[in-house]
Amino acid sequence: MGEYDTFINKNFEDVMEDEEITGVIRDLTPGKKKYKGFYARFQVSKDPNKYPERLWIRLGRGQLVDRPCSMKIIEFIDLFAQT
């Protein structure tokens, strides 16, 4: 199980259950790749045990929400891939 964080531009209460989000997630798993950022599509649940990955939510100014969520990564997106 990995641990990640992401920033959202709305209130935490407005995050819908199982909402699919496209955005940047940062890997918080200890090790050499800690803080590596990825652009991805992912589903979020406020239930910390629903999905396999742990997700910490940060609000617009970086404030950390005091309880973790869970997420399922649907797809990593390569913004520099040639079409």
C-alpha positions as CSV (number, residue, x, y, z in Angstrom):
1,M,0.0,0.0,0.0
2,G,1.5,3.3,-1.1
3,E,0.9,6.7,0.6
4,Y,0.3,9.9,-1.5
5,D,-1.0,13.4,-1.1
6,T,-2.7,15.8,-3.4
7,F,-4.0,19.4,-3.5
8,I,-7.7,20.2,-4.1
9,N,-9.2,23.6,-4.9
10,K,-12.4,23.1,-3.0
11,N,-13.6,22.3,0.5
12,F,-13.0,18.8,1.8
13,E,-16.7,18.4,2.5
14,D,-17.4,19.0,-1.2
15,V,-15.4,16.0,-2.3
16,M,-17.9,13.4,-3.5
17,E,-17.5,9.7,-2.6
18,D,-15.9,7.7,-5.4
19,E,-15.3,10.9,-7.4
20,E,-12.8,10.6,-10.2
21,I,-10.2,13.3,-10.1
22,T,-7.5,14.2,-12.7
23,G,-4.6,15.9,-11.0
24,V,-1.1,15.6,-9.4
25,I,-0.4,13.1,-6.7
26,R,2.9,13.0,-4.7
27,D,4.4,9.8,-3.5
28,L,5.0,9.9,0.2
29,T,6.3,6.4,0.6
30,P,9.7,6.5,2.3
31,G,12.7,5.9,0.1
32,K,14.6,7.3,-2.9
33,K,11.4,8.4,-4.8
34,K,9.7,10.2,-1.9
35,Y,7.9,13.3,-3.1
36,K,8.0,12.3,-6.8
37,G,4.9,13.8,-8.5
38,F,2.7,12.1,-11.0
39,Y,-0.2,13.3,-13.1
40,A,-3.0,10.8,-12.9
41,R,-6.6,9.9,-12.9
42,F,-7.7,8.5,-9.6
43,Q,-10.9,7.7,-7.5
44,V,-11.1,9.0,-4.0
45,S,-13.0,7.7,-1.0
46,K,-13.3,9.3,2.4
47,D,-13.3,5.8,3.9
48,P,-9.5,5.1,4.5
49,N,-9.9,1.4,4.0
50,K,-12.0,1.3,0.8
51,Y,-9.2,1.5,-1.8
52,P,-5.6,0.1,-1.6
53,E,-3.7,3.5,-1.6
54,R,-3.7,6.0,1.3
55,L,-4.3,9.6,0.2
56,W,-3.8,12.7,2.3
57,I,-5.7,15.8,1.1
58,R,-4.2,19.3,1.2
59,L,-6.4,22.3,0.7
60,G,-5.6,25.4,-1.5
61,R,-3.0,26.9,0.8
62,G,-1.5,23.6,1.8
63,Q,-3.5,22.9,4.9
64,L,-3.5,19.2,5.6
65,V,-6.9,17.6,6.3
66,D,-6.6,15.7,9.6
67,R,-7.8,12.3,8.4
68,P,-6.6,10.2,5.5
69,C,-8.7,9.1,2.6
70,S,-8.1,6.2,0.2
71,M,-7.7,6.1,-3.5
72,K,-7.5,3.9,-6.5
73,I,-5.2,5.0,-9.3
74,I,-7.0,4.5,-12.6
75,E,-4.3,5.7,-15.0
76,F,-0.9,7.5,-14.9
77,I,-0.9,10.2,-17.6
78,D,2.2,11.2,-19.5
79,L,1.8,14.8,-20.4
80,F,4.8,14.6,-22.7
81,A,3.9,11.6,-24.7
82,Q,3.8,12.2,-28.4
83,T,0.5,11.6,-30.1
